[in-house]
Amino acid sequence: MEIIIVLAIVAVVGIYANKYMNKRSETEVKNKESEQVLDDNITVVNSGTSDQTKVELKSESNNKEDNVMEETKGTRDLFLETLTKIGCQYETGDGEDDDINFGYQGEYFVVRASNNNRFIHIYDTHWGHVELYNIDEFSRLKKAINESNIKNSVTAVYTIDEAGSNVHVHCKSVILFTPEIPDIADYLRLELSEYFRVHETVNMEMAKQRDAEVSK
């Protein structure tokens, strides 16, 4: 009788052990399947992220290439491009060292610019005149030019035309002109506006001298 009871207990334990092992096997299979799905999802996500990263890197590379092209642009080419941006029509020859002629706010300018030089030379010529033999006006002009050169960044000078018996007034400046300059169109506008400031200064200083002479 005892043997039968022992055998029954062993049989019951065996049945439960078998069920436990089967359930454990099913759980392990499900876990493996879940891990595989997770791995697949990670792979897909990583793949999508990788593609997006490649696109971003390509875009960044293109931007860098554009910046490099802009930074390596020659001074003369950059200046001509900037003139177009501020609405100035210009004339120039085909040579690298040919003068660039353009108008701005009713004034006529000449620029010398080379792709091999980071600086440009701007000229505003023959904008003022006095008679050579008008000693008083010539004297006023010289004083006014000196005063303007003290106050302004653009330099004023005069030349004597003995054949025409005239004294002509001109302006000149030399400025850095490179792609690294931010808002380069506004930078050029600001420089050109300085020429009109010189005109105003010279004319006002000459007028002051006349008024002072009259009040004596």
Backbone as CSV, one residue per row, in Angstrom:
resi,resn,N_x,N_y,N_z,CA_x,CA_y,CA_z,C_x,C_y,C_z
1,MET,0.839,-1.201,0.000,0.000,0.000,0.000,0.871,1.247,0.000
2,GLU,1.859,1.239,0.826,2.772,2.367,0.897,3.486,2.570,-0.433
3,ILE,3.793,1.468,-1.091,4.480,1.569,-2.400,3.578,2.249,-3.404
4,ILE,2.285,1.916,-3.344,1.337,2.523,-4.301,1.228,4.016,-4.063
5,ILE,1.200,4.407,-2.755,1.109,5.850,-2.422,2.335,6.592,-2.918
6,VAL,3.502,5.991,-2.681,4.754,6.628,-3.139,4.762,6.792,-4.634
7,LEU,4.313,5.743,-5.358,4.287,5.824,-6.828,3.323,6.903,-7.292
8,ALA,2.194,7.053,-6.594,1.215,8.088,-6.962,1.802,9.466,-6.775
9,ILE,2.493,9.620,-5.636,3.119,10.940,-5.389,4.151,11.271,-6.456
10,VAL,4.953,10.245,-6.787,5.982,10.466,-7.829,5.338,10.834,-9.150
11,ALA,4.223,10.173,-9.472,3.531,10.445,-10.736,3.000,11.869,-10.762
12,VAL,2.398,12.292,-9.634,1.851,13.664,-9.564,2.961,14.690,-9.699
13,VAL,4.054,14.450,-8.950,5.197,15.378,-9.045,5.726,15.444,-10.455
14,GLY,5.767,14.281,-11.134,6.260,14.255,-12.514,5.383,15.040,-13.447
15,ILE,4.060,14.908,-13.231,3.118,15.646,-14.100,3.316,17.156,-13.942
16,TYR,3.378,17.614,-12.642,3.569,19.054,-12.418,4.932,19.545,-12.918
17,ALA,5.933,18.697,-12.758,7.268,19.083,-13.253,7.259,19.230,-14.753
18,ASN,6.560,18.305,-15.433,6.480,18.353,-16.895,5.753,19.609,-17.352
19,LYS,4.619,19.938,-16.640,3.882,21.162,-16.995,4.737,22.410,-16.778
20,TYR,5.496,22.411,-15.676,6.357,23.571,-15.390,7.412,23.782,-16.464
21,MET,8.013,22.639,-16.882,9.062,22.730,-17.900,8.482,23.204,-19.221
22,ASN,7.274,22.711,-19.582,6.642,23.153,-20.833,6.326,24.651,-20.793
23,LYS,5.775,25.085,-19.637,5.436,26.502,-19.507,6.682,27.380,-19.584
24,ARG,7.758,26.885,-18.982,9.020,27.645,-19.000,9.559,27.745,-20.410
25,SER,9.428,26.630,-21.144,9.898,26.627,-22.532,9.111,27.617,-23.380
26,GLU,7.767,27.636,-23.168,6.934,28.585,-23.920,7.313,30.033,-23.597
27,THR,7.557,30.281,-22.299,7.931,31.640,-21.866,9.246,32.071,-22.512
28,GLU,10.223,31.133,-22.545,11.516,31.452,-23.155,11.373,31.745,-24.642
29,VAL,10.485,30.956,-25.305,10.260,31.193,-26.740,9.660,32.571,-26.969
30,LYS,8.636,32.916,-26.146,7.997,34.228,-26.275,8.992,35.359,-26.012
31,ASN,9.844,35.153,-24.988,10.848,36.182,-24.681,11.806,36.372,-25.843
32,LYS,12.211,35.242,-26.435,13.116,35.339,-27.580,12.453,36.049,-28.752
33,GLU,11.149,35.713,-28.948,10.431,36.388,-30.039,10.320,37.889,-29.779
34,SER,10.037,38.246,-28.505,9.939,39.661,-28.155,11.270,40.368,-28.358
35,GLU,12.365,39.696,-27.935,13.696,40.267,-28.128,14.005,40.466,-29.598
36,GLN,13.575,39.500,-30.430,13.836,39.600,-31.871,13.080,40.779,-32.475
37,VAL,11.783,40.910,-32.047,10.986,42.042,-32.531,11.618,43.366,-32.116
38,LEU,12.078,43.413,-30.842,12.712,44.622,-30.339,13.978,44.944,-31.122
39,ASP,14.777,43.891,-31.386,15.995,44.078,-32.181,15.665,44.603,-33.567
40,ASP,14.593,44.017,-34.164,14.195,44.472,-35.499,13.786,45.932,-35.475
41,ASN,13.010,46.304,-34.398,12.582,47.704,-34.295,13.758,48.637,-34.109
42,ILE,14.713,48.197,-33.273,15.909,49.011,-33.059,16.679,49.176,-34.351
43,THR,16.749,48.073,-35.107,17.461,48.139,-36.387,16.795,49.126,-37.331
44,VAL,15.432,49.066,-37.351,14.697,49.987,-38.228,14.909,51.425,-37.790
45,VAL,14.792,51.633,-36.447,14.990,52.985,-35.926,16.392,53.470,-36.232
46,ASN,17.374,52.609,-35.974,18.752,52.987,-36.244,18.958,53.270,-37.721
47,SER,18.309,52.478,-38.555,18.427,52.681,-39.991,17.852,54.022,-40.393
48,GLY,16.639,54.334,-39.790,16.015,55.622,-40.107,16.859,56.769,-39.597
49,THR,17.379,56.598,-38.355,18.235,57.638,-37.799,19.488,57.815,-38.625
50,SER,20.032,56.696,-39.075,21.242,56.750,-39.898,20.980,57.502,-41.198
51,ASP,19.825,57.201,-41.821,19.489,57.898,-43.070,19.319,59.388,-42.834
52,GLN,18.635,59.736,-41.724,18.433,61.144,-41.411,19.758,61.836,-41.127
53,THR,20.635,61.123,-40.399,21.951,61.680,-40.101,22.739,61.926,-41.381
54,LYS,22.621,60.953,-42.318,23.330,61.117,-43.589,22.830,62.344,-44.332
55,VAL,21.489,62.544,-44.314,20.913,63.709,-44.989,21.404,64.998,-44.348
56,GLU,21.403,65.009,-42.978,21.858,66.203,-42.280,23.329,66.474,-42.543
57,LEU,24.129,65.420,-42.538,25.556,65.587,-42.811,25.788,66.082,-44.227
58,LYS,24.997,65.554,-45.186,25.135,65.987,-46.571,24.759,67.445,-46.714
59,SER,23.656,67.854,-46.023,23.231,69.249,-46.070,24.288,70.157,-45.462
60,GLU,24.836,69.702,-44.311,25.893,70.489,-43.667,27.119,70.597,-44.560
61,SER,27.435,69.499,-45.247,28.580,69.504,-46.152,28.369,70.481,-47.301
62,ASN,27.126,70.491,-47.842,26.822,71.413,-48.937,26.932,72.861,-48.485
63,ASN,26.428,73.141,-47.248,26.526,74.498,-46.720,27.970,74.923,-46.551
64,LYS,28.797,73.976,-46.070,30.218,74.285,-45.897,30.874,74.574,-47.246
65,GLU,30.484,73.787,-48.265,31.041,74.007,-49.596,30.639,75.372,-50.131
66,ASP,29.364,75.754,-49.877,28.899,77.071,-50.325,29.672,78.174,-49.621
67,ASN,29.902,77.986,-48.301,30.646,78.989,-47.546,32.076,79.092,-48.033
68,VAL,32.676,77.930,-48.346,34.049,77.930,-48.853,34.121,78.663,-50.185
69,MET,33.130,78.407,-51.051,33.102,79.087,-52.344,32.954,80.584,-52.158
70,GLU,32.078,80.975,-51.183,31.877,82.399,-50.926,33.150,83.020,-50.373
71,GLU,33.812,82.309,-49.453,35.009,82.846,-48.827,36.183,82.932,-49.790
72,THR,36.195,82.089,-50.821,37.301,82.095,-51.759,37.018,82.983,-52.972
73,LYS,35.870,83.653,-53.001,35.534,84.535,-54.114,36.501,85.708,-54.144
74,GLY,36.957,86.082,-55.327,37.898,87.186,-55.470,37.266,88.516,-55.129
75,THR,38.114,89.479,-54.741,37.627,90.785,-54.318,36.861,91.499,-55.432
76,ARG,37.401,91.476,-56.631,36.743,92.165,-57.752,35.374,91.541,-58.044
77,ASP,35.321,90.212,-58.101,34.053,89.529,-58.370,33.042,89.811,-57.267
78,LEU,33.508,89.822,-56.029,32.627,90.102,-54.896,32.096,91.528,-54.968
79,PHE,32.952,92.463,-55.363,32.518,93.859,-55.445,31.456,94.040,-56.526
80,LEU,31.672,93.445,-57.689,30.690,93.552,-58.773,29.351,92.936,-58.354
81,GLU,29.423,91.817,-57.660,28.205,91.163,-57.177,27.477,92.061,-56.178
82,THR,28.240,92.737,-55.317,27.646,93.619,-54.310,27.018,94.853,-54.949
83,LEU,27.644,95.379,-55.990,27.053,96.508,-56.713,25.670,96.142,-57.238
84,THR,25.554,94.939,-57.787,24.255,94.477,-58.296,23.244,94.381,-57.163
85,LYS,23.684,93.925,-56.001,22.783,93.779,-54.853,22.218,95.122,-54.395
86,ILE,23.012,96.187,-54.486,22.524,97.495,-54.024,21.906,98.294,-55.164
87,GLY,21.721,97.630,-56.308,20.988,98.242,-57.410,21.792,99.182,-58.284
88,CYS,23.106,99.002,-58.322,23.964,99.871,-59.137,24.331,99.191,-60.452
89,GLN,24.137,99.897,-61.541,24.628,99.432,-62.829,26.062,99.909,-62.994
90,TYR,26.875,99.078,-63.596,28.292,99.427,-63.715,28.801,99.121,-65.120
91,GLU,29.929,99.738,-65.418,30.619,99.492,-66.683,32.073,99.178,-66.376
92,THR,32.615,98.205,-67.088,34.016,97.852,-66.898,34.510,97.085,-68.107
93,GLY,35.809,97.061,-68.269,36.392,96.291,-69.363,36.554,94.832,-68.972
94,ASP,37.118,94.068,-69.869,37.312,92.640,-69.623,38.571,92.350,-68.824
95,GLY,39.451,93.308,-68.721,40.716,93.090,-68.024,40.545,93.058,-66.519
96,GLU,41.423,92.325,-65.878,41.372,92.183,-64.427,41.600,93.519,-63.725
97,ASP,42.407,94.402,-64.314,42.747,95.672,-63.671,41.984,96.862,-64.239
98,ASP,40.987,96.611,-65.086,40.210,97.712,-65.655,39.373,98.388,-64.571
99,ASP,39.208,99.708,-64.705,38.404,100.452,-63.738,36.938,100.014,-63.807
100,ILE,36.279,100.101,-62.669,34.843,99.820,-62.580,34.131,101.154,-62.379
101,ASN,33.255,101.514,-63.289,32.549,102.792,-63.237,31.075,102.546,-62.902
102,PHE,30.553,103.302,-61.954,29.153,103.137,-61.585,28.618,104.418,-60.960
103,GLY,27.300,104.544,-60.975,26.649,105.684,-60.356,25.918,105.272,-59.095
104,TYR,25.915,106.173,-58.110,25.212,105.904,-56.863,24.641,107.211,-56.342
105,GLN,23.322,107.279,-56.233,22.611,108.458,-55.743,23.048,109.725,-56.466
106,GLY,23.174,109.599,-57.777,23.482,110.765,-58.595,24.949,111.125,-58.703
107,GLU,25.802,110.385,-58.001,27.241,110.658,-58.044,27.943,109.561,-58.841
108,TYR,29.014,109.937,-59.497,29.747,109.019,-60.369,31.022,108.559,-59.664
109,PHE,31.176,107.247,-59.540,32.327,106.681,-58.827,33.170,105.797,-59.751
110,VAL,34.441,105.714,-59.416,35.365,104.818,-60.103,36.050,103.961,-59.039
111,VAL,36.105,102.661,-59.296,36.722,101.741,-58.333,37.776,100.901,-59.030
112,ARG,38.869,100.702,-58.364,39.901,99.783,-58.813,39.939,98.608,-57.849
113,ALA,39.664,97.435,-58.393,39.597,96.226,-57.564,40.186,95.057,-58.328
114,SER,40.920,94.232,-57.627,41.544,93.051,-58.217,41.213,91.830,-57.370
115,ASN,41.056,90.698,-58.011,40.802,89.458,-57.270,42.007,89.024,-56.442
116,ASN,43.151,89.613,-56.719,44.381,89.255,-56.002,44.701,90.213,-54.862
117,ASN,43.801,91.181,-54.623,44.030,92.173,-53.572,42.781,92.270,-52.702
118,ARG,42.949,92.227,-51.412,41.808,92.243,-50.497,41.260,93.653,-50.268
119,PHE,41.918,94.667,-50.815,41.483,96.054,-50.648,41.019,96.621,-51.987
120,ILE,40.062,97.561,-51.913,39.618,98.253,-53.118,39.859,99.749,-52.952
121,HIS,40.068,100.437,-54.096,40.285,101.883,-54.115,39.049,102.530,-54.737
122,ILE,38.431,103.445,-54.005,37.229,104.128,-54.486,37.561,105.596,-54.749
123,TYR,37.134,106.098,-55.907,37.385,107.489,-56.289,36.075,108.176,-56.646
124,ASP,35.952,109.403,-56.203,34.853,110.287,-56.603,35.530,111.558,-57.114
125,THR,35.637,111.668,-58.425,36.486,112.714,-59.005,35.665,113.886,-59.555
126,HIS,36.313,115.057,-59.540,35.781,116.278,-60.166,34.374,116.637,-59.678
127,TRP,34.127,116.464,-58.403,32.793,116.802,-57.897,32.677,118.260,-57.459
128,GLY,33.800,118.923,-57.298,33.792,120.347,-56.911,34.820,121.129,-57.716
129,HIS,34.551,122.424,-57.893,35.455,123.252,-58.717,35.477,124.683,-58.170
130,VAL,36.623,125.310,-58.272,36.747,126.758,-58.074,37.705,127.273,-59.147
131,GLU,37.617,128.550,-59.416,38.516,129.151,-60.413,39.923,129.261,-59.832
132,LEU,40.879,128.918,-60.649,42.275,128.898,-60.190,42.738,130.271,-59.726
133,TYR,42.306,131.291,-60.420,42.811,132.637,-60.105,41.885,133.414,-59.185
134,ASN,40.869,132.721,-58.659,40.055,133.330,-57.603,40.734,132.982,-56.280
135,ILE,41.631,133.868,-55.889,42.511,133.573,-54.761,41.728,133.319,-53.473
136,ASP,40.687,134.102,-53.257,39.916,133.958,-52.022,39.217,132.593,-51.963
137,GLU,38.575,132.204,-53.063,37.871,130.922,-53.077,38.847,129.750,-52.978
138,PHE,39.969,129.878,-53.640,40.972,128.816,-53.587,41.480,128.656,-52.151
139,SER,41.673,129.767,-51.482,42.139,129.717,-50.099,41.081,129.065,-49.199
140,ARG,39.828,129.433,-49.403,38.744,128.830,-48.620,38.679,127.320,-48.870
141,LEU,38.837,126.952,-50.123,38.765,125.535,-50.478,39.845,124.736,-49.754
142,LYS,41.044,125.233,-49.742,42.140,124.508,-49.097,41.881,124.337,-47.598
143,LYS,41.361,125.395,-46.961,41.044,125.290,-45.534,39.898,124.302,-45.287
144,ALA,38.925,124.347,-46.182,37.772,123.447,-46.031,38.178,121.990,-46.222
145,ILE,39.069,121.735,-47.153,39.547,120.364,-47.376,40.319,119.870,-46.155
146,ASN,41.138,120.723,-45.591,41.871,120.326,-44.385,40.912,119.978,-43.251
147,GLU,39.868,120.786,-43.083,38.887,120.547,-42.026,38.138,119.242,-42.269
148,SER,37.783,118.976,-43.522,37.066,117.745,-43.866,37.916,116.514,-43.587
149,ASN,39.199,116.597,-43.905,40.081,115.440,-43.690,40.288,115.149,-42.207
150,ILE,40.111,116.160,-41.385,40.190,115.943,-39.939,38.929,115.247,-39.442
151,LYS,37.775,115.603,-40.008,36.494,115.120,-39.505,36.036,113.799,-40.118
152,ASN,36.445,113.513,-41.332,35.886,112.390,-42.082,36.936,111.328,-42.409
153,SER,36.453,110.109,-42.638,37.348,108.999,-42.972,37.763,109.004,-44.442
154,VAL,36.902,109.547,-45.314,37.228,109.645,-46.737,38.082,110.889,-46.959
155,THR,39.143,110.729,-47.719,40.098,111.814,-47.931,39.692,112.683,-49.111
156,ALA,39.762,113.996,-48.912,39.504,114.954,-49.988,40.835,115.556,-50.453
157,VAL,40.963,115.767,-51.751,42.171,116.372,-52.337,41.745,117.318,-53.457
158,TYR,42.683,118.136,-53.905,42.391,118.976,-55.064,43.531,118.854,-56.072
159,THR,43.204,119.096,-57.316,44.200,119.139,-58.390,44.010,120.439,-59.163
160,ILE,45.082,120.897,-59.755,45.054,122.165,-60.495,45.105,121.897,-61.988
161,ASP,44.141,122.459,-62.675,44.092,122.379,-64.138,44.464,123.754,-64.679
162,GLU,45.751,123.931,-64.934,46.212,125.241,-65.383,45.665,125.592,-66.761
163,ALA,45.535,124.591,-67.627,45.019,124.854,-68.968,43.586,125.377,-68.911
164,GLY,42.799,124.831,-68.015,41.409,125.279,-67.883,41.208,126.313,-66.803
165,SER,42.284,126.673,-66.139,42.247,127.671,-65.059,41.244,127.294,-63.958
166,ASN,41.256,126.010,-63.613,40.331,125.519,-62.592,41.057,124.693,-61.535
167,VAL,40.445,124.638,-60.368,40.885,123.727,-59.308,39.750,122.717,-59.101
168,HIS,40.088,121.434,-59.205,39.079,120.374,-59.106,39.214,119.643,-57.769
169,VAL,38.080,119.278,-57.208,38.059,118.596,-55.914,37.694,117.127,-56.131
170,HIS,38.398,116.239,-55.423,38.181,114.792,-55.546,38.165,114.161,-54.155
171,CYS,37.651,112.940,-54.105,37.669,112.156,-52.862,38.202,110.764,-53.151
172,LYS,38.778,110.166,-52.126,39.308,108.811,-52.288,39.298,108.086,-50.952
173,SER,39.104,106.762,-51.027,39.268,105.922,-49.837,39.759,104.548,-50.267
174,VAL,40.405,103.860,-49.346,40.863,102.489,-49.557,40.272,101.651,-48.431
175,ILE,39.497,100.634,-48.793,38.833,99.841,-47.766,39.028,98.342,-48.011
176,LEU,38.972,97.593,-46.929,39.002,96.134,-47.010,37.676,95.651,-47.586
177,PHE,37.749,94.674,-48.501,36.509,94.168,-49.107,36.657,92.664,-49.314
178,THR,36.166,91.886,-48.329,36.315,90.434,-48.359,34.995,89.761,-47.969
179,PRO,34.821,88.491,-48.323,33.580,87.774,-47.987,33.336,87.636,-46.493
180,GLU,34.392,87.768,-45.682,34.223,87.617,-44.236,33.473,88.790,-43.605
181,ILE,33.353,89.896,-44.318,32.680,91.076,-43.779,31.168,90.819,-43.738
182,PRO,30.539,90.912,-42.561,29.088,90.681,-42.495,28.306,91.828,-43.124
183,ASP,27.162,91.517,-43.754,26.305,92.538,-44.370,27.122,93.448,-45.274
184,ILE,27.818,92.836,-46.211,28.775,93.597,-47.013,28.094,94.636,-47.904
185,ALA,26.836,94.406,-48.274,26.110,95.401,-49.076,25.905,96.677,-48.260
186,ASP,25.497,96.542,-47.000,25.338,97.715,-46.132,26.681,98.367,-45.845
187,TYR,27.695,97.553,-45.750,29.057,98.054,-45.542,29.467,98.975,-46.689
188,LEU,29.163,98.570,-47.923,29.496,99.397,-49.087,28.643,100.664,-49.113
189,ARG,27.359,100.530,-48.828,26.489,101.715,-48.790,27.001,102.747,-47.790
190,LEU,27.419,102.253,-46.626,27.923,103.154,-45.586,29.171,103.888,-46.056
191,GLU,30.053,103.167,-46.733,31.278,103.804,-47.225,30.956,104.863,-48.277
192,LEU,30.053,104.553,-49.187,29.697,105.523,-50.226,29.013,106.753,-49.628
193,SER,28.252,106.554,-48.565,27.588,107.701,-47.927,28.599,108.663,-47.326
194,GLU,29.788,108.152,-46.969,30.825,109.011,-46.420,31.304,110.049,-47.440
195,TYR,31.195,109.730,-48.714,31.600,110.676,-49.756,30.673,111.892,-49.770
196,PHE,29.392,111.650,-49.582,28.440,112.759,-49.539,28.643,113.604,-48.286
197,ARG,29.112,112.965,-47.231,29.433,113.707,-46.018,30.607,114.659,-46.269
198,VAL,31.578,114.196,-47.050,32.717,115.051,-47.389,32.248,116.243,-48.217
199,HIS,31.388,116.001,-49.209,30.846,117.103,-50.014,30.219,118.160,-49.104
200,GLU,29.392,117.677,-48.190,28.681,118.584,-47.292,29.653,119.351,-46.404
201,THR,30.658,118.655,-45.878,31.619,119.302,-44.986,32.392,120.401,-45.706
202,VAL,32.893,120.101,-46.902,33.671,121.083,-47.653,32.815,122.302,-47.986
203,ASN,31.614,122.060,-48.475,30.739,123.180,-48.847,30.351,124.028,-47.635
204,MET,30.066,123.365,-46.502,29.683,124.101,-45.292,30.854,124.909,-44.745
205,GLU,32.047,124.332,-44.776,33.215,125.040,-44.262,33.538,126.265,-45.112
206,MET,33.372,126.151,-46.407,33.609,127.307,-47.281,32.557,128.390,-47.032
207,ALA,31.302,127.940,-46.807,30.236,128.902,-46.519,30.496,129.616,-45.192
208,LYS,30.989,128.889,-44.202,31.303,129.504,-42.908,32.368,130.587,-43.045
209,GLN,33.367,130.291,-43.858,34.431,131.265,-44.057,33.915,132.521,-44.736
210,ARG,33.037,132.355,-45.703,32.467,133.524,-46.388,31.663,134.380,-45.389
211,ASP,30.853,133.684,-44.584,30.030,134.403,-43.607,30.907,135.139,-42.599
212,ALA,32.000,134.485,-42.185,32.902,135.112,-41.212,33.572,136.341,-41.820
213,GLU,33.905,136.278,-43.091,34.548,137.407,-43.757,33.591,138.566,-43.888
214,VAL,32.313,138.297,-44.152,31.310,139.354,-44.312,31.045,140.051,-42.996
215,SER,31.072,139.285,-41.901,30.755,139.855,-40.582,31.886,140.662,-39.994
216,LYS,33.037,140.653,-40.600,34.183,141.396,-40.064,33.979,142.917,-40.245
